Each structure stands twice: as structure tokens, then as C-alpha cells.
Amino acid sequence: NVALSESELYAATKGELFCLDPATGHVRWHNPLKGLGRGLIAIAAAGVETNQMSLLERRKREEQAAAAAAAAGASS
């Protein structure tokens, strides 16, 4: 499972939860969730995107906005 918030990427695998820096992939913190099994982990919070397509679309919109801003700055 993967979920992206404004400044954090949450990933769950094999019964463990990780918080990553979305820009670098650096592990900010890790919780092994000892004693809680190896099932799926549900990640939910306000402003968190969990649908992979919405993550890809968001990145695409951000890249397009950055390119448009760069082009506007180059033409002035």
C-alpha cells in the first residue's frame, strides 16, 4: 500500500509501515508494527491520496505547471 500526503509518502509492506520523503525516497521513520500480523495496512488521513492514478495525475499536473512557469520566466 502507498499513500501520498502533501509532504510525506507512506508505504506499507510485509506488516511494516514506512514514512518516506517523496522527493528523495529517504526513510523518515519506520514502524515494524510488531505483533500486529502481516496483513494489509489501511492508510487514511485528511488530504492523503491513495489511488495510484491520482498520484500520477498530480505529478503530471505539477510538472506541467513547473514547465509553464519556466517557459513564462524565459520569455520575459
C-alpha positions in Angstrom: 0.0 0.0 0.0 1.2 3.5 -0.8 -0.3 6.9 0.1 0.9 10.4 -0.6 0.2 13.4 1.5 1.4 17.0 0.9 4.9 16.3 2.2 5.1 12.6 3.1 4.9 9.3 1.3 3.6 6.4 3.4 4.3 2.8 2.3 3.3 -0.4 3.9 4.7 -3.8 3.2 5.0 -7.2 4.9 3.3 -5.8 8.0 5.6 -2.7 8.4 4.9 1.0 7.9 7.3 3.5 6.4 7.2 7.3 6.1 9.4 8.5 3.2 10.4 11.8 1.7 8.6 11.8 -1.6 11.3 13.7 -3.4 14.3 11.5 -2.3 12.8 8.3 -1.0 14.7 8.7 2.2 13.1 6.9 5.1 11.9 9.5 7.7 10.6 6.9 10.1 9.7 3.2 10.2 7.3 1.3 12.4 7.6 -2.5 12.3 4.1 -2.8 13.9 5.4 -5.8 16.0 2.7 -8.3 17.0 0.1 -6.9 14.6 0.4 -9.5 11.8 1.4 -9.3 8.2 -2.0 -8.4 6.7 -2.8 -5.3 4.6 -2.5 -1.9 6.3 -5.1 0.7 5.6 -3.6 4.2 5.4 -6.0 7.1 5.8 -5.8 10.8 6.7 -7.1 14.1 5.5 -5.5 15.2 2.3 -4.0 11.7 1.5 -4.2 10.3 -2.0 -4.1 6.6 -2.2 -5.2 5.9 -5.8 -2.0 5.4 -7.8 -3.6 7.1 -10.9 -4.4 10.2 -8.9 -0.8 10.2 -7.7 0.4 10.0 -11.3 -2.0 12.7 -12.4 -1.0 15.0 -9.6 2.7 14.6 -10.5 1.9 15.3 -14.2 0.0 18.5 -13.3 2.8 19.7 -11.1 5.4 19.0 -13.8 3.2 20.9 -16.4 2.8 23.8 -14.0 6.5 24.0 -13.4 7.2 23.8 -17.2 4.7 26.6 -17.9 6.2 28.7 -15.1 9.7 28.1 -16.5 8.6 29.0 -20.1 6.9 32.2 -18.8 10.0 33.2 -17.0 12.2 32.5 -20.0 10.0 34.6 -22.3 10.1 37.7 -20.1 
